[in-house]
Amino acid sequence: MGAALVDDLAAPRRLLAARRSAPSSLAGGWELPGGKVEPGETPQAALVRELREELGVGVRLGAEVGGGPWPLPGVGELRVWWAEVVDGVPAPLEDHDELRWLDRGDWLGGVAWLPADRPVVGALEAAAG
C-alpha cells in the first residue's frame, strides 16, 4: 500500500515523491511512499507504521484513492490512501535517498515515476481537480 502524502487533505497543492535507493532494480525511480502489510495489521495501520519508519512522520489518513487497486507485477496490488503529515518533517530514513514536494500541475511530470506508480499519480491529479 502507498500514501499520496499531500500538504492538505481538503485542498491538496503539493504531493510528496520519494526516490528509491534499493533494490537495485528500482533504485533511482520515484514512488509514493508506503510498504507491505504485516500479519495482523490492517492496510491503514501498516501505512501509518511504514510512513513513521520510512519518513519519520506521523500522518492522518484520508480516503482511499479511487481507481485502484493497481497491479504490481510479480508482487500483488497497490492500494493508496490520501494522507497528510501531522507530526514531524519527512526525511528519507529507509529505502529512499531523496524526497521531493511536487506542485500541482507537476505531479505526473515532475519526476521519473516508477511504471507502477504512474497510473496512480494520474488518478491523483484527476481526483485533485
MIRO-14994 format. One record per atom (N, C-alpha, C, O): residue in three letters; atom name; x negated, y negated, z. Coordinates in steps of 0.1 Angstrom, whole numbers, padded with zeros to 4 digits. Layout:
residues N
 type atom    px    py    pz
  ALA   CA     X     Y     Z
...
***
This chain:
residues 129
 type atom    px    py    pz
  MET    N -0008  0012  0000
  MET   CA  0000  0000  0000
  MET    C -0009 -0012  0000
  MET    O -0020 -0012  0004
  GLY    N -0003 -0023 -0004
  GLY   CA -0010 -0036 -0005
  GLY    C -0003 -0048 -0001
  GLY    O  0009 -0047  0002
  ALA    N -0010 -0059  0001
  ALA   CA -0004 -0071  0006
  ALA    C -0006 -0082 -0005
  ALA    O -0017 -0084 -0010
  ALA    N  0005 -0089 -0008
  ALA   CA  0005 -0101 -0015
  ALA    C  0003 -0112 -0005
  ALA    O  0013 -0118  0000
  LEU    N -0009 -0114 -0001
  LEU   CA -0012 -0124  0010
  LEU    C -0011 -0138  0005
  LEU    O -0020 -0142 -0003
  VAL    N -0001 -0145  0009
  VAL   CA  0001 -0159  0004
  VAL    C  0000 -0169  0015
  VAL    O  0000 -0165  0027
  ASP    N  0000 -0182  0011
  ASP   CA -0001 -0192  0021
  ASP    C  0012 -0195  0028
  ASP    O  0012 -0201  0040
  ASP    N  0023 -0191  0022
  ASP   CA  0036 -0194  0028
  ASP    C  0046 -0185  0022
  ASP    O  0049 -0184  0010
  LEU    N  0053 -0177  0031
  LEU   CA  0062 -0167  0026
  LEU    C  0074 -0173  0019
  LEU    O  0079 -0168  0009
  ALA    N  0079 -0185  0024
  ALA   CA  0090 -0191  0018
  ALA    C  0088 -0198  0005
  ALA    O  0096 -0199 -0004
  ALA    N  0076 -0204  0004
  ALA   CA  0072 -0211 -0009
  ALA    C  0058 -0209 -0012
  ALA    O  0049 -0217 -0010
  PRO    N  0054 -0197 -0017
  PRO   CA  0040 -0193 -0019
  PRO    C  0034 -0202 -0030
  PRO    O  0039 -0203 -0041
  ARG    N  0022 -0208 -0027
  ARG   CA  0015 -0216 -0037
  ARG    C  0001 -0210 -0040
  ARG    O -0005 -0212 -0050
  ARG    N -0004 -0202 -0030
  ARG   CA -0017 -0196 -0032
  ARG    C -0016 -0181 -0028
  ARG    O -0009 -0177 -0019
  LEU    N -0024 -0173 -0036
  LEU   CA -0025 -0158 -0034
  LEU    C -0039 -0154 -0032
  LEU    O -0048 -0159 -0038
  LEU    N -0041 -0145 -0022
  LEU   CA -0055 -0141 -0019
  LEU    C -0059 -0129 -0027
  LEU    O -0051 -0119 -0028
  ALA    N -0070 -0130 -0034
  ALA   CA -0076 -0118 -0042
  ALA    C -0089 -0114 -0035
  ALA    O -0096 -0122 -0029
  ALA    N -0091 -0101 -0035
  ALA   CA -0103 -0095 -0028
  ALA    C -0111 -0087 -0038
  ALA    O -0105 -0079 -0045
  ARG    N -0124 -0090 -0039
  ARG   CA -0133 -0083 -0048
  ARG    C -0139 -0070 -0041
  ARG    O -0145 -0071 -0031
  ARG    N -0136 -0059 -0048
  ARG   CA -0141 -0046 -0042
  ARG    C -0156 -0045 -0043
  ARG    O -0163 -0050 -0052
  SER    N -0162 -0039 -0032
  SER   CA -0176 -0037 -0031
  SER    C -0179 -0022 -0032
  SER    O -0191 -0018 -0035
  ALA    N -0169 -0013 -0031
  ALA   CA -0170  0001 -0031
  ALA    C -0157  0007 -0034
  ALA    O -0146  0001 -0031
  PRO    N -0156  0019 -0039
  PRO   CA -0167  0027 -0045
  PRO    C -0172  0021 -0058
  PRO    O -0166  0011 -0063
  SER    N -0183  0026 -0063
  SER   CA -0190  0020 -0075
  SER    C -0181  0019 -0087
  SER    O -0182  0010 -0095
  SER    N -0171  0029 -0088
  SER   CA -0162  0028 -0099
  SER    C -0152  0016 -0099
  SER    O -0147  0012 -0109
  LEU    N -0150  0010 -0087
  LEU   CA -0141 -0001 -0086
  LEU    C -0149 -0014 -0082
  LEU    O -0143 -0025 -0083
  ALA    N -0162 -0013 -0079
  ALA   CA -0170 -0024 -0074
  ALA    C -0169 -0036 -0085
  ALA    O -0171 -0033 -0097
  GLY    N -0167 -0048 -0080
  GLY   CA -0167 -0059 -0089
  GLY    C -0153 -0063 -0094
  GLY    O -0151 -0074 -0099
  GLY    N -0143 -0053 -0092
  GLY   CA -0130 -0056 -0096
  GLY    C -0122 -0063 -0085
  GLY    O -0125 -0061 -0073
  TRP    N -0112 -0070 -0089
  TRP   CA -0104 -0077 -0079
  TRP    C -0091 -0070 -0076
  TRP    O -0085 -0064 -0085
  GLU    N -0086 -0070 -0064
  GLU   CA -0074 -0063 -0060
  GLU    C -0066 -0071 -0049
  GLU    O -0072 -0081 -0043
  LEU    N -0054 -0067 -0047
  LEU   CA -0047 -0071 -0035
  LEU    C -0052 -0063 -0023
  LEU    O -0054 -0051 -0025
  PRO    N -0054 -0069 -0012
  PRO   CA -0060 -0061  0000
  PRO    C -0049 -0051  0005
  PRO    O -0037 -0053  0003
  GLY    N -0054 -0041  0011
  GLY   CA -0045 -0031  0017
  GLY    C -0052 -0018  0019
  GLY    O -0064 -0018  0020
  GLY    N -0045 -0007  0019
  GLY   CA -0051  0006  0021
  GLY    C -0041  0017  0023
  GLY    O -0030  0016  0018
  LYS    N -0046  0028  0029
  LYS   CA -0038  0040  0030
  LYS    C -0030  0041  0043
  LYS    O -0035  0036  0053
  VAL    N -0019  0048  0042
  VAL   CA -0011  0051  0054
  VAL    C -0017  0064  0061
  VAL    O -0019  0074  0055
  GLU    N -0019  0062  0074
  GLU   CA -0024  0073  0082
  GLU    C -0012  0082  0087
  GLU    O -0001  0076  0088
  PRO    N -0014  0094  0090
  PRO   CA -0003  0103  0095
  PRO    C  0003  0096  0107
  PRO    O -0004  0091  0116
  GLY    N  0017  0096  0107
  GLY   CA  0024  0090  0118
  GLY    C  0027  0075  0117
  GLY    O  0034  0069  0125
  GLU    N  0021  0068  0107
  GLU   CA  0023  0054  0105
  GLU    C  0034  0051  0095
  GLU    O  0036  0059  0086
  THR    N  0041  0040  0097
  THR   CA  0049  0035  0086
  THR    C  0041  0027  0076
  THR    O  0030  0023  0080
  PRO    N  0045  0026  0064
  PRO   CA  0037  0018  0055
  PRO    C  0034  0003  0060
  PRO    O  0023 -0002  0058
  GLN    N  0044 -0002  0066
  GLN   CA  0042 -0016  0071
  GLN    C  0032 -0017  0083
  GLN    O  0024 -0026  0083
  ALA    N  0033 -0007  0092
  ALA   CA  0023 -0007  0103
  ALA    C  0009 -0004  0097
  ALA    O -0001 -0010  0102
  ALA    N  0008  0004  0088
  ALA   CA -0005  0007  0081
  ALA    C -0011 -0006  0075
  ALA    O -0023 -0008  0076
  LEU    N -0002 -0013  0068
  LEU   CA -0006 -0025  0061
  LEU    C -0011 -0036  0071
  LEU    O -0022 -0042  0069
  VAL    N -0004 -0037  0082
  VAL   CA -0009 -0047  0093
  VAL    C -0022 -0042  0098
  VAL    O -0031 -0050  0100
  ARG    N -0024 -0029  0101
  ARG   CA -0037 -0024  0106
  ARG    C -0048 -0026  0096
  ARG    O -0059 -0031  0099
  GLU    N -0045 -0023  0083
  GLU   CA -0056 -0024  0073
  GLU    C -0060 -0038  0071
  GLU    O -0072 -0041  0069
  LEU    N -0051 -0048  0071
  LEU   CA -0055 -0062  0070
  LEU    C -0063 -0067  0082
  LEU    O -0072 -0075  0080
  ARG    N -0060 -0062  0093
  ARG   CA -0068 -0065  0105
  ARG    C -0083 -0059  0103
  ARG    O -0092 -0066  0106
  GLU    N -0083 -0047  0099
  GLU   CA -0096 -0040  0097
  GLU    C -0104 -0046  0085
  GLU    O -0116 -0049  0087
  GLU    N -0098 -0049  0074
  GLU   CA -0105 -0053  0062
  GLU    C -0108 -0068  0062
  GLU    O -0118 -0072  0057
  LEU    N -0099 -0076  0067
  LEU   CA -0100 -0091  0066
  LEU    C -0101 -0098  0079
  LEU    O -0104 -0110  0080
  GLY    N -0098 -0091  0090
  GLY   CA -0099 -0097  0104
  GLY    C -0087 -0106  0107
  GLY    O -0089 -0116  0114
  VAL    N -0076 -0104  0101
  VAL   CA -0064 -0113  0103
  VAL    C -0052 -0105  0108
  VAL    O -0050 -0093  0105
  GLY    N -0044 -0112  0115
  GLY   CA -0030 -0108  0118
  GLY    C -0021 -0114  0108
  GLY    O -0023 -0125  0104
  VAL    N -0011 -0106  0104
  VAL   CA -0001 -0111  0094
  VAL    C  0013 -0109  0098
  VAL    O  0016 -0101  0107
  ARG    N  0022 -0117  0092
  ARG   CA  0036 -0114  0092
  ARG    C  0040 -0109  0079
  ARG    O  0037 -0115  0068
  LEU    N  0047 -0098  0078
  LEU   CA  0051 -0092  0066
  LEU    C  0065 -0098  0062
  LEU    O  0073 -0100  0070
  GLY    N  0066 -0100  0049
  GLY   CA  0079 -0103  0043
  GLY    C  0085 -0091  0036
  GLY    O  0083 -0080  0040
  ALA    N  0093 -0094  0026
  ALA   CA  0099 -0083  0019
  ALA    C  0090 -0075  0010
  ALA    O  0079 -0080  0006
  GLU    N  0094 -0063  0007
  GLU   CA  0086 -0055 -0003
  GLU    C  0088 -0061 -0017
  GLU    O  0099 -0066 -0020
  VAL    N  0077 -0062 -0024
  VAL   CA  0078 -0068 -0038
  VAL    C  0086 -0059 -0047
  VAL    O  0083 -0047 -0048
  GLY    N  0096 -0064 -0054
  GLY   CA  0104 -0057 -0063
  GLY    C  0096 -0053 -0076
  GLY    O  0086 -0060 -0079
  GLY    N  0101 -0042 -0082
  GLY   CA  0095 -0038 -0094
  GLY    C  0086 -0026 -0092
  GLY    O  0082 -0019 -0102
  GLY    N  0082 -0023 -0080
  GLY   CA  0074 -0012 -0077
  GLY    C  0082  0000 -0072
  GLY    O  0094  0000 -0072
  PRO    N  0075  0011 -0068
  PRO   CA  0061  0012 -0067
  PRO    C  0054  0013 -0080
  PRO    O  0060  0017 -0090
  TRP    N  0041  0010 -0081
  TRP   CA  0033  0010 -0093
  TRP    C  0024  0022 -0092
  TRP    O  0019  0026 -0081
  PRO    N  0021  0029 -0103
  PRO   CA  0013  0041 -0103
  PRO    C -0002  0037 -0100
  PRO    O -0007  0027 -0106
  LEU    N -0009  0046 -0092
  LEU   CA -0023  0045 -0090
  LEU    C -0028  0058 -0096
  LEU    O -0028  0068 -0089
  PRO    N -0033  0058 -0108
  PRO   CA -0037  0071 -0114
  PRO    C -0047  0079 -0106
  PRO    O -0057  0074 -0101
  GLY    N -0043  0092 -0104
  GLY   CA -0051  0101 -0096
  GLY    C -0050  0099 -0081
  GLY    O -0056  0107 -0074
  VAL    N -0043  0089 -0076
  VAL   CA -0042  0086 -0062
  VAL    C -0028  0087 -0057
  VAL    O -0026  0092 -0046
  GLY    N -0018  0082 -0064
  GLY   CA -0005  0081 -0059
  GLY    C  0002  0069 -0065
  GLY    O  0002  0067 -0077
  GLU    N  0008  0061 -0056
  GLU   CA  0015  0049 -0060
  GLU    C  0012  0038 -0051
  GLU    O  0008  0040 -0039
  LEU    N  0014  0026 -0056
  LEU   CA  0011  0014 -0048
  LEU    C  0024  0006 -0045
  LEU    O  0032  0003 -0054
  ARG    N  0027  0004 -0032
  ARG   CA  0038 -0004 -0028
  ARG    C  0032 -0017 -0022
  ARG    O  0021 -0016 -0016
  VAL    N  0038 -0028 -0024
  VAL   CA  0032 -0041 -0020
  VAL    C  0043 -0049 -0012
  VAL    O  0055 -0049 -0016
  TRP    N  0039 -0056 -0002
  TRP   CA  0047 -0064  0006
  TRP    C  0041 -0078  0006
  TRP    O  0029 -0080  0006
  TRP    N  0050 -0088  0005
  TRP   CA  0046 -0102  0008
  TRP    C  0041 -0103  0022
  TRP    O  0046 -0097  0031
  ALA    N  0031 -0112  0024
  ALA   CA  0025 -0113  0038
  ALA    C  0019 -0127  0039
  ALA    O  0014 -0133  0029
  GLU    N  0019 -0132  0051
  GLU   CA  0011 -0145  0054
  GLU    C  0003 -0143  0067
  GLU    O  0007 -0136  0076
  VAL    N -0008 -0150  0067
  VAL   CA -0017 -0149  0079
  VAL    C -0010 -0157  0090
  VAL    O -0006 -0168  0089
  VAL    N -0010 -0151  0102
  VAL   CA -0005 -0158  0114
  VAL    C -0016 -0159  0125
  VAL    O -0015 -0166  0135
  ASP    N -0028 -0152  0123
  ASP   CA -0038 -0152  0132
  ASP    C -0052 -0149  0125
  ASP    O -0053 -0139  0119
  GLY    N -0061 -0158  0127
  GLY   CA -0074 -0156  0121
  GLY    C -0076 -0162  0107
  GLY    O -0067 -0168  0102
  VAL    N -0088 -0161  0102
  VAL   CA -0091 -0166  0088
  VAL    C -0097 -0154  0080
  VAL    O -0106 -0147  0085
  PRO    N -0091 -0151  0069
  PRO   CA -0095 -0139  0061
  PRO    C -0110 -0140  0058
  PRO    O -0116 -0150  0054
  ALA    N -0117 -0128  0060
  ALA   CA -0131 -0127  0057
  ALA    C -0133 -0113  0051
  ALA    O -0126 -0103  0055
  PRO    N -0142 -0111  0042
  PRO   CA -0145 -0097  0036
  PRO    C -0153 -0088  0046
  PRO    O -0165 -0088  0045
  LEU    N -0146 -0082  0055
  LEU   CA -0152 -0073  0065
  LEU    C -0155 -0059  0061
  LEU    O -0166 -0053  0064
  GLU    N -0146 -0053  0053
  GLU   CA -0147 -0039  0048
  GLU    C -0143 -0038  0034
  GLU    O -0133 -0044  0030
  ASP    N -0150 -0031  0026
  ASP   CA -0146 -0027  0012
  ASP    C -0146 -0039  0002
  ASP    O -0143 -0037 -0010
  HIS    N -0149 -0051  0007
  HIS   CA -0149 -0063 -0002
  HIS    C -0161 -0071  0001
  HIS    O -0166 -0071  0012
  ASP    N -0165 -0078 -0010
  ASP   CA -0177 -0087 -0008
  ASP    C -0173 -0102 -0011
  ASP    O -0182 -0111 -0009
  GLU    N -0161 -0104 -0015
  GLU   CA -0157 -0118 -0017
  GLU    C -0142 -0119 -0017
  GLU    O -0135 -0110 -0021
  LEU    N -0137 -0130 -0012
  LEU   CA -0123 -0133 -0012
  LEU    C -0121 -0146 -0020
  LEU    O -0129 -0155 -0019
  ARG    N -0109 -0148 -0026
  ARG   CA -0107 -0160 -0034
  ARG    C -0092 -0163 -0033
  ARG    O -0083 -0154 -0036
  TRP    N -0088 -0175 -0029
  TRP   CA -0075 -0180 -0029
  TRP    C -0072 -0185 -0043
  TRP    O -0079 -0194 -0048
  LEU    N -0062 -0180 -0050
  LEU   CA -0058 -0185 -0063
  LEU    C -0046 -0193 -0063
  LEU    O -0036 -0190 -0056
  ASP    N -0046 -0205 -0070
  ASP   CA -0035 -0214 -0070
  ASP    C -0024 -0208 -0079
  ASP    O -0027 -0201 -0089
  ARG    N -0011 -0212 -0077
  ARG   CA  0000 -0208 -0085
  ARG    C -0003 -0212 -0100
  ARG    O -0010 -0222 -0102
  GLY    N  0001 -0203 -0109
  GLY   CA -0002 -0206 -0123
  GLY    C -0015 -0199 -0127
  GLY    O -0018 -0198 -0139
  ASP    N -0023 -0196 -0117
  ASP   CA -0036 -0190 -0120
  ASP    C -0037 -0176 -0113
  ASP    O -0048 -0170 -0113
  TRP    N -0026 -0171 -0108
  TRP   CA -0027 -0158 -0101
  TRP    C -0031 -0147 -0110
  TRP    O -0040 -0139 -0107
  LEU    N -0025 -0146 -0122
  LEU   CA -0029 -0135 -0131
  LEU    C -0042 -0137 -0138
  LEU    O -0049 -0127 -0140
  GLY    N -0045 -0149 -0142
  GLY   CA -0057 -0151 -0150
  GLY    C -0069 -0156 -0142
  GLY    O -0080 -0158 -0148
  GLY    N -0068 -0158 -0129
  GLY   CA -0079 -0164 -0121
  GLY    C -0090 -0155 -0118
  GLY    O -0101 -0159 -0115
  VAL    N -0088 -0142 -0118
  VAL   CA -0099 -0132 -0115
  VAL    C -0096 -0120 -0125
  VAL    O -0086 -0118 -0131
  ALA    N -0107 -0111 -0125
  ALA   CA -0105 -0099 -0133
  ALA    C -0099 -0088 -0124
  ALA    O -0107 -0080 -0118
  TRP    N -0086 -0087 -0124
  TRP   CA -0079 -0078 -0116
  TRP    C -0082 -0063 -0120
  TRP    O -0083 -0061 -0132
  LEU    N -0082 -0054 -0111
  LEU   CA -0083 -0040 -0114
  LEU    C -0070 -0036 -0122
  LEU    O -0060 -0042 -0120
  PRO    N -0071 -0027 -0132
  PRO   CA -0060 -0024 -0140
  PRO    C -0047 -0021 -0132
  PRO    O -0036 -0024 -0136
  ALA    N -0048 -0014 -0121
  ALA   CA -0036 -0010 -0113
  ALA    C -0029 -0022 -0107
  ALA    O -0018 -0022 -0104
  ASP    N -0037 -0033 -0104
  ASP   CA -0032 -0045 -0098
  ASP    C -0025 -0055 -0107
  ASP    O -0017 -0063 -0103
  ARG    N -0029 -0055 -0120
  ARG   CA -0025 -0065 -0130
  ARG    C -0009 -0065 -0130
  ARG    O -0004 -0076 -0130
  PRO    N -0002 -0054 -0132
  PRO   CA  0012 -0055 -0133
  PRO    C  0019 -0059 -0120
  PRO    O  0029 -0066 -0120
  VAL    N  0012 -0057 -0109
  VAL   CA  0018 -0061 -0096
  VAL    C  0017 -0077 -0095
  VAL    O  0026 -0083 -0091
  VAL    N  0005 -0082 -0099
  VAL   CA  0003 -0096 -0099
  VAL    C  0013 -0103 -0108
  VAL    O  0018 -0114 -0106
  GLY    N  0015 -0097 -0120
  GLY   CA  0025 -0102 -0129
  GLY    C  0039 -0103 -0123
  GLY    O  0046 -0113 -0125
  ALA    N  0043 -0093 -0115
  ALA   CA  0056 -0093 -0108
  ALA    C  0056 -0103 -0097
  ALA    O  0066 -0109 -0095
  LEU    N  0045 -0106 -0091
  LEU   CA  0044 -0116 -0080
  LEU    C  0046 -0130 -0086
  LEU    O  0053 -0138 -0081
  GLU    N  0039 -0132 -0098
  GLU   CA  0041 -0145 -0104
  GLU    C  0056 -0147 -0108
  GLU    O  0061 -0158 -0107
  ALA    N  0062 -0137 -0114
  ALA   CA  0076 -0138 -0118
  ALA    C  0085 -0140 -0106
  ALA    O  0094 -0149 -0107
  ALA    N  0082 -0133 -0095
  ALA   CA  0091 -0135 -0083
  ALA    C  0089 -0148 -0076
  ALA    O  0099 -0154 -0071
  ALA    N  0077 -0154 -0077
  ALA   CA  0075 -0167 -0070
  ALA    C  0080 -0178 -0078
  ALA    O  0081 -0190 -0073
  GLY    N  0084 -0176 -0091
  GLY   CA  0090 -0186 -0099
  GLY    C  0081 -0195 -0105
  GLY    O  0084 -0205 -0112
***
